[in-house]
């Protein structure tokens, strides 16, 4: 028998209070037709956060406690479906109610984790070749607003070799949401994708639920042995939603208005990335937009301390400098014997190209070597860095050799002689 | 003993208010009974007749009216043989056992026995009739490479007499091995295990000594330029990606301590997995046994409940003090103390305390100071010397050292190893900034010559700054040589390749020889014509030194290369 309470004592921001007894912390309730969760108990005074926002809530609205925490349905029926932050379908499909699982579950036991050692192929040379994505890695894409980060995510979703994709959208523009949907449907990736989408127009509380919903579902798939890729965009919106809620609840802010537990908030989500001993894995790729291109802003800063490297999206491509996949060492010695050497060699030459470019812009004389570097940098940027390039790692490596051969003599590359003998495309140059 | 019970009256995050009747101690442990689960918590405030309980678990599902059991005991850990090689969470739950029992996830409300249930070969030391006090040795058991002393619990007050003690033999860790009485009719049965409150330092020693002995880490730039002492403290602040954790892992692997305790406090679980997979495979340079045999891991990663994070540092330091009581040198590495401070900030916010700078509580500084002060070198009652060295990493927001946690830490530590983004970007590892960092301890090389070498580094840096403005052509040859000398010192002494099997570990004897040679080369004047000759000379000299690093110590190749270096620079040197 569910008891209905009809006297709401206060409504402040998105938080309402009601007098009730026997209520458990974090339980779910219905306020009118909107879901709400218990966030504070003080004797018989219960504070509830209304997911759809408290706008228009009347003090006479009925409050019904459901006696369970926030849950999400889990089954293979999820695949190909789109939901909002509370798990309500967005795609006119039927609501799912079977096999409900709680969200924001306990942390993974570190002694059951496996050392990450499997590469995820994405077909993007700047990732596969230079900063390999590794199964169970957590990586943010640091980006300024306006960069094509959602296009990049969509492309990774289409091309990555994984079993299940979970896309969590937070504060997405409606157009972006439609674009994601269209791209995935056209590319045929929708059949193994689940989407939890909060658009910028939706209530702010739902935004904070998206990562938990996405990751709870991902965790179940991973426990079934699936290789899951979770894409989260944009985590800065998530942090801002946390900030908004904390301030309305009169919490003491710590840094630029963000709550003191921002680090824990972000970490408890990112740390769900795991390679489970004897089961599947969760890899998390999130977008963190940097307000004002400032990496010391609390959101990218805290994120950097949590994640295992980052991809820097700048000027429409993944920057070779600043981008880092900390786990690439675990895998790039097993791909092809020239992978590491070519990666280091090409980046070193690209760094020299940047210096030459700077010299050129300052009006210095260009030597023959500078001209070679300029040619190389140009080819590198158009053939490898361009985000629309989609080739497997092996072809990317071959392409790398071709670019080198087109611009340099073998001994100018700084690569080991035996490697050059084996891989240099123009054999006549070797004699 | 009758247990005191109470009832939950309010819940806010992981802070619970509890009404009670009777007397409750501040900082005592209590359990909230939620369904069939018992959730551990600590009383951190008592006001208006209500106790505020900080719950070490997630607080979902607690309701008003839930019963609470007060234990009357302060937050404690269990100490006894078998701690080494273990992996615990912040509340001393053994994680592998937990995985066996609960599967993949850390289920809340499950508290397992932290001390492995097994038999040990006990040899008595004390005799019947002996007078004993807290910290005195009753007997010993062999624990791996150490003789583990079974001691009178540190919380024992006054003088007691041994009434009976077991003979040499094999006993279970929890069976009674001795009975002591205090002459007032009180008797205590002691086993090999006892519990110890974590927030009070253990003081069962004769006197504290000045930390005057270098703790060798085999990292050149630390041992010579920024040394750490046994019983000293040091901190490693740095922005993300500068290599704090890699540096700590190196210290954990190579330093010449007897016991190493790694406290992963609010950091990535993946890094703990690295230690877990790597350490059992590695060999302890001192004993040749598995590195894990001298290691305890306390792991409270960033996604675990935040209140337990605060406890994890204290859990670790209490274990460190326990092994110090056996006359061992213990190194405690805490990664990261910023996360620990943030946990305090979260709790303080929930208690609605008036915030200090950046919302950290006002007692931040004194808490940090009290924690680091638990390090120290001591002379024990039996004359043995033991020490606890504490090294903490700090993760300052935005890499800016002007923030409260870094500043509070700098006030109390004896050495500061500041990591710099600039150096890590330039792939100069370890990325410790050689000029900003400092140390108050004595290293493997005498201080005078180190200072002289450092002054060359500073001058070289100045010349470099100047060269950026006037260009290479506007710099005099003398200045240019100084610049090159500084670069040489940086490249061949301060930087060290941790992936190279030989260079990664540089024993102190080798450091002294290498420093002597380099110092000699730095102080010489050279007759070199122009800039290109100077550059070529120093490039070649650098290459020779790097080749020297690649030779094994105390081999003919090592000596031959040293001679080659000497011959090379002496040819150009002028008196």
Boltz contact constraints between the chains, C-beta under 6 A:
constraints:
  - contact:
      token1: [A, 23]
      token2: [B, 63]
      max_distance: 6.0
  - contact:
      token1: [A, 24]
      token2: [B, 61]
      max_distance: 6.0
  - contact:
      token1: [A, 24]
      token2: [B, 63]
      max_distance: 6.0
  - contact:
      token1: [A, 25]
      token2: [B, 11]
      max_distance: 6.0
  - contact:
      token1: [A, 25]
      token2: [B, 59]
      max_distance: 6.0
  - contact:
      token1: [A, 25]
      token2: [B, 60]
      max_distance: 6.0
  - contact:
      token1: [A, 25]
      token2: [B, 62]
      max_distance: 6.0
  - contact:
      token1: [A, 26]
      token2: [B, 60]
      max_distance: 6.0
  - contact:
      token1: [A, 40]
      token2: [B, 12]
      max_distance: 6.0
  - contact:
      token1: [A, 41]
      token2: [B, 10]
      max_distance: 6.0
  - contact:
      token1: [A, 41]
      token2: [B, 11]
      max_distance: 6.0
  - contact:
      token1: [A, 41]
      token2: [B, 64]
      max_distance: 6.0
  - contact:
      token1: [A, 42]
      token2: [B, 10]
      max_distance: 6.0
  - contact:
      token1: [A, 43]
      token2: [B, 9]
      max_distance: 6.0
  - contact:
      token1: [A, 69]
      token2: [B, 60]
      max_distance: 6.0
  - contact:
      token1: [A, 106]
      token2: [B, 105]
      max_distance: 6.0
  - contact:
      token1: [A, 106]
      token2: [B, 106]
      max_distance: 6.0
  - contact:
      token1: [A, 107]
      token2: [B, 106]
      max_distance: 6.0
  - contact:
      token1: [A, 107]
      token2: [B, 303]
      max_distance: 6.0
  - contact:
      token1: [A, 107]
      token2: [B, 304]
      max_distance: 6.0
  - contact:
      token1: [A, 109]
      token2: [B, 95]
      max_distance: 6.0
  - contact:
      token1: [A, 109]
      token2: [B, 99]
      max_distance: 6.0
  - contact:
      token1: [A, 109]
      token2: [B, 106]
      max_distance: 6.0
  - contact:
      token1: [A, 110]
      token2: [B, 269]
      max_distance: 6.0
  - contact:
      token1: [A, 110]
      token2: [B, 272]
      max_distance: 6.0
  - contact:
      token1: [A, 110]
      token2: [B, 299]
      max_distance: 6.0
  - contact:
      token1: [A, 111]
      token2: [B, 95]
      max_distance: 6.0
  - contact:
      token1: [A, 111]
      token2: [B, 96]
      max_distance: 6.0
  - contact:
      token1: [A, 111]
      token2: [B, 99]
      max_distance: 6.0
  - contact:
      token1: [A, 112]
      token2: [B, 99]
      max_distance: 6.0
  - contact:
      token1: [A, 112]
      token2: [B, 104]
      max_distance: 6.0
  - contact:
      token1: [A, 113]
      token2: [B, 273]
      max_distance: 6.0
  - contact:
      token1: [A, 115]
      token2: [B, 273]
      max_distance: 6.0
  - contact:
      token1: [A, 115]
      token2: [B, 277]
      max_distance: 6.0
  - contact:
      token1: [A, 252]
      token2: [B, 349]
      max_distance: 6.0
  - contact:
      token1: [A, 252]
      token2: [B, 355]
      max_distance: 6.0
  - contact:
      token1: [A, 252]
      token2: [B, 359]
      max_distance: 6.0
  - contact:
      token1: [A, 254]
      token2: [B, 358]
      max_distance: 6.0
  - contact:
      token1: [A, 254]
      token2: [B, 359]
      max_distance: 6.0
  - contact:
      token1: [A, 260]
      token2: [B, 345]
      max_distance: 6.0
  - contact:
      token1: [A, 260]
      token2: [B, 346]
      max_distance: 6.0
  - contact:
      token1: [A, 260]
      token2: [B, 349]
      max_distance: 6.0
  - contact:
      token1: [A, 260]
      token2: [B, 359]
      max_distance: 6.0
  - contact:
      token1: [A, 261]
      token2: [B, 346]
      max_distance: 6.0
  - contact:
      token1: [A, 263]
      token2: [B, 342]
      max_distance: 6.0
  - contact:
      token1: [A, 264]
      token2: [B, 306]
      max_distance: 6.0
  - contact:
      token1: [A, 267]
      token2: [B, 302]
      max_distance: 6.0
  - contact:
      token1: [A, 267]
      token2: [B, 303]
      max_distance: 6.0
  - contact:
      token1: [A, 268]
      token2: [B, 303]
      max_distance: 6.0
  - contact:
      token1: [A, 271]
      token2: [B, 269]
      max_distance: 6.0
  - contact:
      token1: [A, 271]
      token2: [B, 302]
      max_distance: 6.0
  - contact:
      token1: [A, 271]
      token2: [B, 303]
      max_distance: 6.0
  - contact:
      token1: [A, 296]
      token2: [B, 398]
      max_distance: 6.0
  - contact:
      token1: [A, 301]
      token2: [B, 397]
      max_distance: 6.0
  - contact:
      token1: [A, 301]
      token2: [B, 398]
      max_distance: 6.0
  - contact:
      token1: [A, 304]
      token2: [B, 240]
      max_distance: 6.0
  - contact:
      token1: [A, 305]
      token2: [B, 240]
      max_distance: 6.0
  - contact:
      token1: [A, 305]
      token2: [B, 395]
      max_distance: 6.0
